[in-house]
């Protein structure tokens, strides 16, 4: 459903973010990326944290920075990205959110 929505809204700015419950190398996420045409924000690998949170974005958006968000005690809270929209005229921005069932 997500990939069909992304394909049918070409020309729009689309982002999907959240704890998707899969790693970047998982076949389900790779299939979503291929079928939707979205790009996965990249981040540095972390030895002790499995990367389940992801931000995917359409081709008219550029990711300038992606970083891990930590508590003062250095516990992982999530990720934060900084993005630039390339097209602003004749385009609507849309944000899709995949919510996590985890409570922090």
C-alpha positions in Angstrom: 0.0 0.0 0.0 2.8 2.5 0.9 4.7 1.8 -2.4 1.5 2.2 -4.4 0.7 5.5 -2.7 4.3 6.7 -3.3 4.2 5.7 -7.0 0.8 7.4 -7.6 1.9 10.7 -6.0 4.9 11.4 -8.3 5.9 15.0 -8.2 5.0 15.3 -4.5 7.4 15.4 -1.6 6.9 12.2 0.3 8.6 11.0 3.6 8.0 7.9 5.6 9.5 7.8 9.1 9.4 5.6 12.2 10.4 2.3 13.8 9.6 -0.1 11.0 10.8 -3.1 12.9 13.2 -4.3 10.3 16.9 -3.6 9.6 18.1 -1.8 6.4 19.3 -5.1 4.9 15.9 -6.9 5.5 14.2 -8.1 2.3 10.9 -6.4 3.3 12.5 -3.0 3.5 14.5 -3.5 0.4 11.4 -4.5 -1.5 9.6 -1.3 -0.2 12.5 0.8 -1.4 12.6 -0.8 -4.8 8.8 -0.7 -5.4 8.2 2.8 -4.1 11.3 4.6 -5.6 12.0 6.2 -2.2 15.5 6.7 -0.8 16.6 5.4 2.6 18.5 7.9 4.8 21.8 6.4 5.7 23.6 6.5 9.1 26.7 5.2 10.7 26.5 1.6 11.8 26.3 1.1 15.6 27.7 -2.1 17.2 25.0 -2.3 20.0 21.9 -0.8 18.4 20.0 -2.6 15.6 18.8 0.1 13.1 15.0 -0.4 13.2 14.1 3.3 12.8 14.2 4.6 9.3 13.4 7.7 7.2 12.6 7.2 3.6 12.1 10.1 1.2 11.2 10.9 -2.4 13.7 12.1 -5.1 12.8 15.8 -4.7 14.1 15.8 -1.2 17.8 15.9 -0.1 19.0 14.5 3.3 21.6 16.9 4.6 22.2 15.1 7.9 21.0 12.1 9.8 22.0 11.6 13.4 21.2 9.4 16.4 19.4 11.0 19.3 20.7 10.0 22.7 19.7 10.7 26.3 22.3 12.4 28.6 23.2 8.9 29.8 23.9 7.9 26.1 20.8 5.6 25.7 19.4 5.5 22.2 16.1 7.4 21.7 15.8 7.5 17.9 17.1 9.3 14.8 16.8 12.9 13.6 17.2 14.0 10.0 17.6 17.3 8.3 16.1 17.6 4.8 15.8 20.1 2.0 12.8 20.2 -0.3 14.0 20.7 -3.9 10.6 21.5 -5.4 8.3 23.9 -3.6 6.1 25.3 -6.4 3.2 23.2 -7.7 4.0 20.5 -5.1 2.4 19.4 -1.9 4.4 18.1 1.0 3.2 14.9 2.5 4.5 13.0 5.6 3.6 9.4 6.3 4.4 8.2 9.8 4.9 4.6 10.8 4.4 4.6 14.6 6.3 2.4 17.0 4.6 0.3 19.6 7.6 0.7 21.9 7.3 3.0 24.9 10.5 4.8 25.9 
